[in-house]
Amino acid sequence: MASRSTPAADSSAPSYLGPFIIVTALFGIFGFLTNLNSNLSPKLEQIFSLDHAWSNLVATSWFLAYLVFSVPSAKLINAVGYKRTMVISLFVMMAGAALFVPAANMVSFPLFLAASFVLATGVCGLQTSANPYVSILGPEHSAPARLTLSQAFNSLGAALAPLVVVHFILTHESKTATQAAIAHTVEGPYLAIAIALLALGITIMFMHLPAITSTRDFQPAVAGVKPGRSIWTYRHTVLGMVGIFFYVGLEIALAANAIQFFHSQGVNAADTIALMAPLYYLLIGAGRFVGTVLMKWIKAQNLLAVLGVFGIALLLVSMYSHGLVAAWTLVFCGLANSIMYPTIFALGVAELGPMTSEGSGVITIGNVGGAIIPLLLGALADKFGYQHAFILPIFCYLYVVYFGLSGCKPSRDRAA
């Protein structure tokens, strides 16, 4: 993989440690918020008497924001730079979190979906800026490992979300006798989140980050990167977008439907579910720490393909078993999923040089898979049961294997 030249500040590599830590902390925040939103499905079923497919609409509204705002977010990066894009995104996230308060007061399902969409719009901008920024903060050949390490903290943040849901939102029915009272349990957590995001946005505004206004500051001699060439002609980038579509779809689908699946397998003890739900994301985080080390000896794309096969094997066991065995094999899909998002992303923007921000915008569109796959899985589960519905995430894993084995290879001499 060709290396790229960086600005003069690159000669003092340790100066990137502070910015790396700051941006990595942001990964934890949007990981927490994404999974918190996904775990609202059981609550919405309780409030509005929805079936599995309709309750998954909250995930759909969240990830539709990626379809609408991924490319505009990339353009915003080029206009105002990475740091300002992160700050703007945090303020948009704050507004979205605050909208959950009137949604709960009005007991309005459409307003819940609108709040989810606005919050996700900010997360989309944060992801579109943070992912390539981490890739840029160091040599390109180590970008997958660096991004995997940052994404490990994303998973740790995501693992905290089910704990918040179980202890502060999915409260005991005796305390929430009316529909309005059930909805009001959402208010406190999201109001606290809005205040925290406002404070964080102001803090980041005054922090020092390297003055990288856009990836045009990097002028690499990369084969295949030609002035005026459309980002959509880069095969590995477009296939990376599809890979993110299937990966995010399966990750969110399994997480959003995990609690209902556990119940369908006779796992009803609240303490057991409170352990199993966050463990899914803890395994993703642990796998990312381990994967960062393994990538020193194993090519990222090969590790990606191996874990795709592992995910398929786990879901097959879950499909053809029952009870705790079926439940635990779904939980351990977290380990299979561990390096997938950061590795697909880093491989998809590899060797794009000055077009990295555009590539980031294209690949981030793939997050819309989180809007579609959970909805389809919920619909299949309503019709055929969860275990038969797992054929859908198995198909997603198959594409990830393909991308690792073949689709991630950059096309160097393709005509514009």
N, C-alpha and C positions, 0 to 999 in steps of 0.2 A: 504494500500500500504506500503510495507516494506520500512523502512528508510535505508539510506546507510551512512557508515562512511566516513568522509572526512579527508583531511590532517590536520596537526596540526593548520594551519592557520585558520581553520573553527571555532576555539574557539573565535575568534574576528570577529563576523559576520559583524560589520560595515565596516570592511576593504573591503568587497565585493561591497559596494555602488559605489565607483569610477569606478571599472571595469564594473559594470552593466550599468552605465551611458554611458561609452565609447562605449560598444558593442551595446547598444540600439540606439546610434546615427548612427551606421553602418546599423541598420535595416532601418532607414529612407532613407539612401542613396540607398540601393539596391531596396527598394520599389519605389523610384522615378525613377530609371533607368529602372526597369521592366515595369512600366506603361508608361513611355515615349516611350519605344520601341513598346509597344502594340498600342499606339495612332498614330504610324506612318502609319498605314494602309490607312487612307484617303489620306495622302500625296503621298504614293506610287501609289495609284489608279490614282491620278492626274498626276503624272510624267510619269508613264509607261502605262496608259490606261488599267488598270487591272480590272477584275471582283472581287467580294467579296472574292471568294475562294482563288484566287491567291494573293490578297493583304494580306491575313492572313498568307501567307508563312513567313512573317517576324516574327510572333509569333512562327511559327513552327521551324524556324532556331534557335530562342532563346532557346526554351525549349528542343530541341534535345540535347543541351549541357548538360542538366541534366542527360539524358540517358547515355551519353558517359562518363561524368566526376564525377558523384556522388560517386561511389565506389572508384575511384582513389583519390578523395578528402579526403575520410575517411582514406585511407592509408597514405596520406600525413600528416594528423593530427597526426597519430601514429608515423610517422617518425620525424617530426620537431616540433610538438606541435601546440596548437591552435593559439597563437599569430603570429607565423611565417607564418602559413597558411593564416591568415587574411591579412598579409602584402603582401605575394605573390599574393593573389587573387586581391588585390587592384591594383597592378602593371599590372596584366593581364587585368583587367577592363580598365585601362588607355590605354593600347595598342588597345583594341577593340574600345573604343571611338574615338581614333585618326584615326582608319581605315575609319570612316565615312567621313573624309575629302576627301581622294582620291576617295571614292565611289561617292561622290557628284560631284567632278571635272570631273570624267570619265562618269557620268550619267550611272552607271552600276548597274543593279538590282542584279546580282550575287554577286557583291562586297558589296552591302548593306546587303545581307543575310550573307556573310562571316563576316562582321564587327559585325553584330548582334550576330553571333555564338561565336566569340571571346570574346565579352563583356559579354555574358551570361556565358561563361566558368569561368570567374573570379567571377561573381555573384554566380555561383554554389558553388565554393570553399568557398566563404564568408558565404553563407547560411549554408553549411554543417558544418562549424566550429562554427558560431555564435549561431545557434539554440541550440545545445547540451551544449555549453559553458554557456548560460544563464540558462539552466536547472540545470547545476551542481552548479551554484553560489547560493546555498541555499538548504533548505530541499526538498526532492523529492516530498512530498505531496503537496507542493505549486508550483511545477514546471509549471503546466498548467496556473495558474494565473500569474506567473512571465513572462512566455513566451508570454502570451496574452498581458501583459502590454508593453513589448518590441515591439511586432507586431503592437501595436496601433500606434507607431511612424513610422513603416513601412507604414502604411496606410496614415499617414499624408504626408509622402514623396511622396507616390503615388498620393495623391490628388493635389500636386503641378504640376505634369507632364502635365495634360491637359491644364493648364494655360500657360505653356511654349509652348506647341504645338500650341494653338490657337493664342498666341500673337507673337511668334517668328518663327514658322515653317509654319503654315497654313495661310500664308499672302494673302492679297487681290490679285486677279488675275491681276489687272491692273499694279501691281508692278512686276509681274512675267510672262511676256508674252511668254517666250520661255521655252522649257523643261529644258534646262541647268540652266536658272535662277531660275526656281522652285526648282530644286535639290540643288542649292547653298544655299537655305535658311536653309538647315540642317547643313551646315558647322560650323557656329558660335557657336550654342549651344553645339555641340558635342566637338568642340575644347576647349571650356571653361570647359566642363566636364572632358576632358582628363587632363587638367592642374590641376584642383581641385583634381582629384583622385591621381595624382602623389604627390601633396603636402600632401594629407591625408595619403598615404602609408608611406611617410617618417616620418610624425608625429607619427603615430601608432608604427613605428619601435622603436622609442625612448621613448615611454610611458611604464609605469610599469603596467603589468597585472600579476595576480597570476600565479606562475610558475607551471601550470598544463600542463604537456607535453602530456598527453593523458588520456583517461578514464581508462587506466590500473592503474593509480595512486589511483583509488578508489577500495577498496577491500571489497565489501559488502557481507553480508550473506543473499543473495537473493535466495529464493527457485526457482529452475528451471534453474539457471544460472550455467552451468557445463563447466569445461575446455574442449576445443575441440569441443564443440557443435556448429554446423553451425548456423549463424544468421538467415538463411532462414527457420529454424525449429520453430522459434518463431511466432506463429500464429498471435498475435496481432500486431506484427511489420510488417509482410507481408500485413495484411489487412489494416494497417495504410498507407502503401505505396500506396495501391489501393485507399484508401480514399483521399490521397493527389492528386493522379492522377485525380480523378473526381472533387475534389474541385478546384484545380488550373485550370483545364480545363474550368469549368463553370465560375469561376471568370474572367479569361482572355478573354474568349469568349464573355461574356456580356460587358466587358470594351472595347475590341477591336472593337466590332460591334455597340457600343452604338450610336455614332454619325450618322452612316448610318441608324440605326433604328429610331432615332429621325427624320431624314429627311423623312423617309418612312411614318411617322405619321404626317407629315405636320409641324413639329417643325423646322423652318428654320432660325429664328432670331439668329444671332451670339451671342448676349448677353445672350439669354436663354440657348443656348448650352454650352456657357462658364461657366454658373452657374451649369447646370445639370451634366456635365461630371465629374468635380472634386467632386461634392457632393456625388457621388457614393462611392468614397474612403474616403471622410470625414465621411460618415455614418459608414463605416467599422471601421475607427479609433475611432469614438465616441462609437460604440458598444463594442469595445475592452476595452476601459476604464471602461465602465459600467459593462461589463462581468467580469473584474478583481475583481470588488467589489461583484458581485452576486455570484461568485464562493466560497465566504466565507460561503454561506448558501446553495447553490445548487451545486450538483455534476456536474463536468465539462461535463461528458458524457451525463447527462440528459439535460443540457442546449444546448449541441450540437444537440441532437435529436429534441428538441423543435424548434430551429432555422431552422433546415432542413425542418420541416413541414411548417414553416412560409415562407420560400423561395419558396416552391412548390405553396402555396396559392397565393403569389404575382405574380408568372409567369402565373398562370392560369388566374388571372385577366388581366394581360397584353395581353394574347393570345386572350381573348374574349372581349376586349374593343378597343378603338381607340383614336387617338389624344393624348392630354396631359395626360389623365388617363393612357393609355398604356405606355407612356414614363416615367411618374413618378413612376409607380409601378416597372418598371425595375430599376430605380435609387434606390428605397428603398430595392432592393435586397442586396444592400451594407450592410444594417443593419442586414439582415439575415446571410450574409457571415462573419460577424465581427469576431467571435471567432473561426471560423472553422479551419483555417490553424494551428494556434498555439496549439489548443486543440487536433486536430488529431495527430500532431507531438509529443506533450508531452505524450499523451496516448500511442502512438506507440513505444516510447523508454522507457516507464516505466518499472522499475524493471530489466533493462538489466545490470546495474552495470558496470563492466569492459568492456562490449561489447557495451556501449552506442555510441561510435564513429562509430562502424560498423553498428549499427542500424540506426544512423543518415544518413549514406551513402545510405543504402537501402531505407529508407523513402524518401530521397531527389530525388531518381530516379523517384518517382511519379510525380515530377514537369513536367515530359515530357507530362503530360496531357495537359499542356499549348500549346504544339506543335500540338496535335492531335484534341482536342475538338474544338478549334476555327476554324480550317480548315474544320472540318465536319459541324459546324454550318454555316460557310460561304457557303459551297456547298449546304446545305439544303435550306438556304435563297435564293440562286440563283434559285433553282428549284421550291420551294414551297412558298417562302416569309418568312420573319423573324418570324411572329407569329406562323406559323406551325412548324418552326424550333425550337421553344422553348421547344418542347417535349424532346430534347436532354439534356439541362441543368436540366429539371425536373427529368429525370432519374438519373442524377448525384446527385441531392439533395436526392433522395430516398436512394442511397447508403450511404450517410452521416448519414441519420437517422438510417440505419441498424448498421453502425459502432458504433454510440453512444449507441444504445440499447444492442448490443451483441458483435460486432466484436472487441471492444477495450479491452475485458477481457483477461488478460494474462493467458497463459496455463502454469501452474507451474510445472507440473510433466511429461511433454511430453518427451519421450525418444529422445536422440540426433540422 
